[in-house]
Amino acid sequence: MVLAQLPTLSATRFITIYIAQGLGCAVFAFLAYKILKRDRKRLNIIFSGFYISPVIGFIINFIYGPLTNVTAVLLLNFLTNFFIFYATSFLVVFNLILLKSEKVIVKSKQLSILIGYAILMFCMLFLLFIPGWGVEITAPTWSPHWMPPFFIYLMIVESLAVVPTLYLSLQIYKKFEDTTLKRKWKFFIYGFCAFAVFMYGIFVSNFLDIPIFRTIMGLIGLILALIGSYMLYYGVGRSISQ
């Protein structure tokens, strides 16, 4: 009955968006709830932002899944990309606070990083509608096909958060002397690496626009995102309130 009401949505696309990504949305929302339930101090709020931001992106993706208006799909796809890939910026701030303390990384510095990165992500919009530069969405798949300039720009911008997060994570690991803390922090690093592979995999998938690769990468990427998000939570989220 649902598929009959959404004629533009293939069974594969329906399963990918509303079942597979729906599961991812539920897991991310649950982990954010667990973090905030323990404590709503600033460090917890920032870490929960890593989970809340993709949840917003997933929800927007659910909205435009069955749409066929190209302009609406492009704009909503832009917002989906913005919120899902913006998540990494919260880990940059989170790691800086752990490494330097909130007395050094004060609220104004935290906001500067988050706002600055948001501006860089928002600049995707200026490429979006330029033919051969932005994103193409056509029937019958209605899947986004990233043009080279858009792909390169987003790769660079995302790396501006991924590389510092990985570097800061390794610096924090070196500071730990307790073997239990070092072991748990490894889960955080491995989890982040899994999430990074998920993001870059989606980038490449949208750039190549090969249906079978897109499907396989979508499933593998979702598994990596779920495993990575839990490993991040297990590595630090269960104890940051202590």
PELINLIN-V605480 format. One record per pair of residues at least 24 apart in sequence whose C-alpha atoms are under 8 Angstrom apart, sorted by sequence separation. I is the first residue (numbers start at 0). GAP is how many residues later the second one is. If there is no record, write none. Layout:
BEGIN
i gap
I GAP
I GAP
END
This chain:
BEGIN
i gap
27 24
55 24
56 24
88 24
89 24
196 24
197 24
56 25
88 25
27 26
28 26
56 26
57 26
123 26
165 26
197 26
27 27
55 27
56 27
196 27
197 27
55 28
88 28
24 29
25 29
53 29
54 29
123 29
194 29
24 30
52 30
53 30
123 30
193 30
194 30
52 31
53 31
85 31
193 31
53 32
85 32
24 33
52 33
53 33
120 33
193 33
194 33
24 34
52 34
161 34
193 34
194 34
51 35
85 35
192 35
21 36
50 36
120 36
190 36
191 36
20 37
49 37
119 37
190 37
191 37
48 38
49 38
189 38
190 38
49 39
81 39
190 39
191 39
49 40
81 40
190 40
191 40
48 41
49 41
189 41
190 41
189 42
46 43
187 43
188 43
16 44
17 44
45 44
46 44
186 44
187 44
16 45
45 45
154 45
186 45
187 45
77 46
187 46
45 47
46 47
77 47
186 47
187 47
16 48
45 48
154 48
186 48
187 48
185 49
77 50
183 50
184 50
13 51
42 51
183 51
184 51
150 52
183 52
150 53
42 54
73 54
8 56
150 56
8 57
7 58
6 59
7 59
147 59
5 60
7 60
145 60
146 60
73 61
144 61
145 61
143 62
144 62
145 62
73 63
144 63
145 63
72 64
144 64
143 65
69 67
76 67
69 68
91 69
98 69
87 70
94 70
85 72
88 72
91 72
95 72
98 72
84 73
87 73
91 73
94 73
98 73
67 74
87 74
90 74
94 74
97 74
91 76
87 77
94 77
84 114
9 131
7 132
50 178
46 190
43 193
43 196
42 197
43 197
23 198
27 198
19 199
26 199
30 199
40 200
20 201
23 201
27 201
15 202
19 202
23 202
30 202
34 202
38 202
15 203
34 203
37 203
END
